[in-house]
C-alpha cells in the first residue's frame, strides 16, 4: 500500500518522497522510520494499515508520532480509505508543504 500511496502522491504533483527514512533528533537519537518522507522539509507520510489498530502498535505509533512532532516533523497519516479517495489526504499534504514554505520565508527574512 505504501507503493500505491507513493505513486498517487507523485501523480498528484508532489515531489518524489524518500522511502523508509530513518528519523533522528538533533542529538542523533533514532526516533523511528517514516514510510514516506521529505527529510529536508521534515514532512512524513505514514500509511497506517489495519495492524495499527492493535493496542501495542497504536501505543508505539503514538509515542513515535510525539517524538517526531516535538522534533519539528509534520506527520500526515493515511489509511486504506485515503488510497481510494485521496482528495482530503492530498489537501493536508499540500498544507504541510505550504507551512514549510512559509516557515522557510520567515527564516530567510529574519
RODREN-49154 format. One record per residue: residue in one letter; chain; y, x, z of N, C-alpha, C, O in turn. Coordinates in steps of 0.2 Angstrom, whole numbers, plus 5000, padded with zeros to 4 digits. Atoms other than C-alpha are relative to their C-alpha. Example, Ala and Ser with C-alpha at 12.3 -4.5 7.8 and 13.67 -1.06 7.14 Angstrom:
residues 2
[r 'A','A',[4994,5004,5000],[4978,5062,5039],[5006,5004,5000],[5005,5009,5003]];
[r 'S','A',[4994,4996,4999],[4995,5068,5036],[5005,4996,5003],[5011,4999,5004]];
This chain:
residues 110
[r 'X','A',[4994,5004,5000],[5000,5000,5000],[5006,5004,5000],[5011,5002,4997]];
[r 'X','A',[4994,4995,5000],[5012,5015,5003],[5002,5002,4993],[5007,5002,4991]];
[r 'X','A',[4999,4998,5007],[5010,5020,4985],[5003,4994,4996],[5008,4995,4993]];
[r 'X','A',[4997,5006,5003],[5014,5002,4979],[5007,4999,5002],[5012,4998,4998]];
[r 'X','A',[4993,5000,4997],[5029,5002,4991],[5005,5005,4997],[5010,5004,4995]];
[r 'X','A',[4996,4994,5003],[5035,5019,4984],[5002,4999,4993],[5008,4999,4991]];
[r 'X','A',[4999,5001,5007],[5033,5014,4966],[5006,4994,5000],[5010,4994,4995]];
[r 'X','A',[4995,5006,5000],[5043,4997,4970],[5007,5003,5002],[5012,5001,4999]];
[r 'X','A',[4993,4997,4998],[5057,5007,4979],[5003,5004,4994],[5009,5003,4992]];
[r 'X','A',[4997,4996,5005],[5059,5019,4964],[5002,4995,4994],[5007,4996,4991]];
[r 'X','A',[4998,5005,5006],[5058,5004,4951],[5006,4996,5002],[5010,4994,4997]];
[r 'X','A',[4994,5003,4998],[5072,4996,4961],[5006,5004,5000],[5012,5002,5001]];
[r 'X','A',[4994,4995,5001],[5083,5011,4958],[5002,5005,5005],[5007,5008,5005]];
[r 'X','A',[4999,4995,4995],[5082,5021,4974],[4997,5006,4998],[4993,5007,4994]];
[r 'X','A',[5003,4994,5001],[5079,5039,4974],[4993,5001,5002],[4991,4997,5007]];
[r 'X','A',[5007,4999,4998],[5061,5045,4975],[5000,5003,5007],[5003,5008,5008]];
[r 'X','A',[5001,4998,4993],[5056,5046,4993],[4995,5006,5001],[4990,5006,4996]];
[r 'X','A',[5005,4995,4999],[5046,5061,5000],[4995,4996,5004],[4996,4990,5007]];
[r 'X','A',[5005,5004,4998],[5029,5055,5006],[4997,5004,5006],[4996,5010,5006]];
[r 'X','A',[5003,4998,4994],[5021,5058,5024],[5004,5006,5002],[5002,5012,5003]];
[r 'X','A',[4995,4995,4997],[5036,5068,5031],[5000,5001,5007],[5000,4996,5011]];
[r 'X','A',[5000,4999,4993],[5035,5076,5047],[5007,5000,5003],[5012,5003,5000]];
[r 'X','A',[4993,5001,4997],[5050,5071,5058],[5000,5004,5007],[4996,5003,5011]];
[r 'X','A',[4999,4996,4994],[5056,5083,5071],[5007,4999,5003],[5011,4997,5000]];
[r 'X','A',[4994,5000,4997],[5070,5083,5084],[5004,5006,4999],[5001,5011,4996]];
[r 'X','A',[4996,4994,5001],[5084,5096,5085],[4997,5006,5003],[4999,5012,5001]];
[r 'X','A',[5003,4994,4997],[5073,5107,5095],[4994,5002,4997],[4990,5007,4998]];
[r 'X','A',[5006,4999,5004],[5059,5106,5083],[4994,4997,5002],[4988,4998,5000]];
[r 'X','A',[5005,5003,4997],[5048,5095,5093],[4998,4994,4995],[5002,4990,4993]];
[r 'X','A',[5002,5005,5005],[5037,5083,5082],[5001,4993,5003],[4998,4992,5009]];
[r 'X','A',[4999,5007,4998],[5042,5065,5083],[4995,4995,4997],[4993,4990,5000]];
[r 'X','A',[5005,5004,5004],[5030,5058,5070],[5000,5001,4993],[5004,5006,4991]];
[r 'X','A',[5000,4999,5007],[5026,5057,5052],[5002,4993,4997],[4999,4988,4998]];
[r 'X','A',[4997,5005,5004],[5036,5045,5041],[4996,4999,4994],[4994,5003,4990]];
[r 'X','A',[5004,5001,5006],[5026,5036,5027],[5004,5002,4994],[5002,5006,4990]];
[r 'X','A',[4995,4999,5006],[5041,5037,5015],[5007,5002,5003],[5009,4999,5008]];
[r 'X','A',[4994,4998,4997],[5057,5046,5019],[5005,5004,4995],[5003,5007,4990]];
[r 'X','A',[4994,4997,5003],[5074,5053,5013],[5002,5005,5005],[5007,5003,5009]];
[r 'X','A',[4998,4996,4994],[5075,5068,5026],[5007,5002,5000],[5010,5002,5006]];
[r 'X','A',[4993,4997,5000],[5092,5074,5021],[5005,4994,5003],[5010,4995,5005]];
[r 'X','A',[4996,5006,4997],[5099,5056,5025],[4997,4997,5006],[5000,4993,5009]];
[r 'X','A',[5003,5003,4994],[5087,5053,5039],[4999,4993,5000],[5000,4989,5004]];
[r 'X','A',[5002,5007,5001],[5081,5037,5032],[4992,5000,4999],[4989,5004,4995]];
[r 'X','A',[5007,5001,5001],[5062,5032,5034],[4998,4993,4999],[5001,4988,5001]];
[r 'X','A',[5003,5007,5001],[5052,5018,5027],[4993,5000,5002],[4989,5004,4999]];
[r 'X','A',[5006,5001,4997],[5037,5013,5036],[4996,4994,4998],[4999,4989,4998]];
[r 'X','A',[5004,5006,5002],[5023,5002,5029],[4995,4999,5006],[4991,5003,5009]];
[r 'X','A',[5004,5002,4994],[5015,4993,5044],[4995,4995,4998],[4996,4989,4997]];
[r 'X','A',[5006,5004,5002],[4998,4986,5039],[4998,4996,5006],[5001,4997,5012]];
[r 'X','A',[5003,5004,4994],[4988,4974,5050],[4998,5004,5006],[4998,5001,5011]];
[r 'X','A',[5003,4996,4994],[4981,4988,5061],[5006,5001,5005],[5004,5003,5010]];
[r 'X','A',[4994,4998,4995],[4999,4990,5068],[5001,4994,5005],[5005,4995,5009]];
[r 'X','A',[5000,5006,4995],[4996,4973,5077],[4996,5002,5006],[4997,4999,5012]];
[r 'X','A',[5004,4998,4994],[4983,4982,5089],[5005,5002,5005],[5010,5006,5004]];
[r 'X','A',[4996,4998,4994],[4991,4984,5106],[5002,5007,5001],[5008,5009,5001]];
[r 'X','A',[4999,4992,4999],[4989,5003,5107],[5004,5002,4994],[5009,5006,4995]];
[r 'X','A',[4997,4998,5006],[4995,5005,5089],[5007,4998,5001],[5012,5002,4999]];
[r 'X','A',[4993,5003,5000],[5010,4994,5092],[5004,5004,5005],[5010,5006,5004]];
[r 'X','A',[4996,4997,4995],[5015,5003,5108],[5002,5007,4998],[5007,5010,4999]];
[r 'X','A',[4999,4994,5003],[5013,5020,5099],[5006,5000,4995],[5010,5004,4995]];
[r 'X','A',[4995,5001,5005],[5024,5014,5085],[5007,4999,5003],[5012,5002,5001]];
[r 'X','A',[4994,5001,4997],[5037,5008,5097],[5003,5007,5003],[5009,5008,5002]];
[r 'X','A',[4998,4993,4997],[5038,5025,5106],[5003,5004,4994],[5008,5008,4995]];
[r 'X','A',[4998,4996,5006],[5039,5034,5089],[5006,4998,4997],[5011,5002,4996]];
[r 'X','A',[4994,5003,5003],[5052,5022,5082],[5006,5002,5005],[5012,5004,5002]];
[r 'X','A',[4994,4998,4995],[5063,5025,5098],[5002,5007,4999],[5008,5009,4999]];
[r 'X','A',[4999,4993,5000],[5061,5044,5096],[5004,5001,4993],[5009,5005,4993]];
[r 'X','A',[4996,4999,5006],[5067,5043,5078],[5007,4997,5000],[5011,5001,4999]];
[r 'X','A',[4994,5003,4999],[5081,5031,5082],[5005,5005,5004],[5011,5006,5002]];
[r 'X','A',[4996,4996,4996],[5088,5042,5096],[5002,5007,4997],[5006,5011,4999]];
[r 'X','A',[4999,4994,5004],[5087,5057,5084],[5004,4999,4993],[5003,5003,4989]];
[r 'X','A',[4996,5001,5006],[5098,5049,5071],[4997,4997,4994],[5000,4997,4989]];
[r 'X','A',[5003,5003,5006],[5085,5041,5059],[5001,4993,5000],[5001,4989,5005]];
[r 'X','A',[5001,5007,5001],[5086,5024,5052],[4993,4999,4997],[4991,5002,4993]];
[r 'X','A',[5007,5001,5002],[5069,5017,5051],[4999,4992,4998],[5001,4988,5001]];
[r 'X','A',[5001,5007,5002],[5065,5002,5040],[4993,4999,4999],[4989,5003,4997]];
[r 'X','A',[5007,5002,5000],[5049,4993,5042],[4998,4995,4995],[5002,4990,4993]];
[r 'X','A',[5002,5004,5005],[5039,4985,5028],[4993,4997,5002],[4989,5001,5005]];
[r 'X','A',[5006,5003,4999],[5024,4973,5029],[4997,4998,4993],[5001,4998,4988]];
[r 'X','A',[5003,5002,5007],[5012,4966,5015],[5005,4994,4997],[5005,4994,4991]];
[r 'X','A',[4996,5005,5002],[5024,4951,5014],[5006,5003,4995],[5008,5000,4991]];
[r 'X','A',[4994,4997,5003],[5038,4963,5008],[4998,5003,4993],[5002,5003,4988]];
[r 'X','A',[5002,4997,5006],[5027,4970,4994],[5000,4995,4994],[5001,4996,4988]];
[r 'X','A',[5000,5006,5004],[5026,4953,4986],[5007,4997,4998],[5008,4995,4993]];
[r 'X','A',[4993,5002,5000],[5044,4948,4989],[5005,5005,5003],[5007,5004,5009]];
[r 'X','A',[4996,4994,4997],[5054,4964,4992],[5008,4999,5000],[5011,5004,5003]];
[r 'X','A',[4992,5001,5000],[5072,4957,4990],[5003,5002,5007],[5008,5006,5007]];
[r 'X','A',[4997,4999,4993],[5076,4957,5009],[4999,5008,5002],[5004,5011,5004]];
[r 'X','A',[5002,4993,4999],[5067,4974,5011],[5005,5005,4996],[5008,5010,4999]];
[r 'X','A',[4996,4996,5004],[5077,4982,4997],[5007,5000,5002],[5011,5004,5002]];
[r 'X','A',[4993,5001,4997],[5093,4975,5004],[5001,5004,5006],[5006,5007,5007]];
[r 'X','A',[5000,4996,4994],[5090,4983,5021],[5000,5007,4998],[5004,5011,5001]];
[r 'X','A',[5000,4993,5002],[5086,4999,5012],[5007,5002,4997],[5009,5008,4998]];
[r 'X','A',[4993,4999,5003],[5102,4998,5002],[5005,5001,5005],[5010,5005,5005]];
[r 'X','A',[4995,5000,4994],[5112,4995,5018],[4999,5007,5004],[5004,5010,5006]];
[r 'X','A',[5001,4993,4996],[5104,5011,5026],[5003,5005,4996],[5007,5010,4998]];
[r 'X','A',[4997,4995,5004],[5109,5021,5011],[5008,5000,5000],[5011,5005,5000]];
[r 'X','A',[4993,5001,5000],[5127,5014,5011],[5003,5003,5007],[5008,5006,5007]];
[r 'X','A',[4998,4997,4993],[5128,5018,5030],[5000,5007,5000],[5005,5010,5003]];
[r 'X','A',[5000,4992,5000],[5123,5036,5027],[5006,5002,4996],[5009,5008,4997]];
[r 'X','A',[4995,4998,5004],[5136,5037,5013],[5007,5000,5004],[5011,5004,5003]];
[r 'X','A',[4994,5001,4996],[5150,5030,5024],[5000,5006,5006],[5006,5009,5007]];
[r 'X','A',[5000,4995,4995],[5145,5042,5038],[5001,5007,4997],[5005,5011,5000]];
[r 'X','A',[4999,4993,5003],[5145,5057,5026],[5007,5001,4998],[5010,5006,4999]];
[r 'X','A',[4992,5000,5002],[5163,5052,5020],[5004,5002,5006],[5009,5005,5006]];
[r 'X','A',[4996,4999,4994],[5169,5051,5038],[4999,5007,5003],[5004,5010,5005]];
[r 'X','A',[5001,4993,4998],[5161,5068,5042],[5005,5005,4996],[5008,5010,4999]];
[r 'X','A',[4996,4996,5004],[5170,5076,5027],[5007,4999,5001],[5011,5004,5000]];
[r 'X','A',[4993,5001,4999],[5186,5068,5031],[5003,5003,5007],[5009,5004,5008]];
[r 'X','A',[4998,4998,4993],[5186,5074,5049],[5002,5008,5000],[5004,5010,5006]];
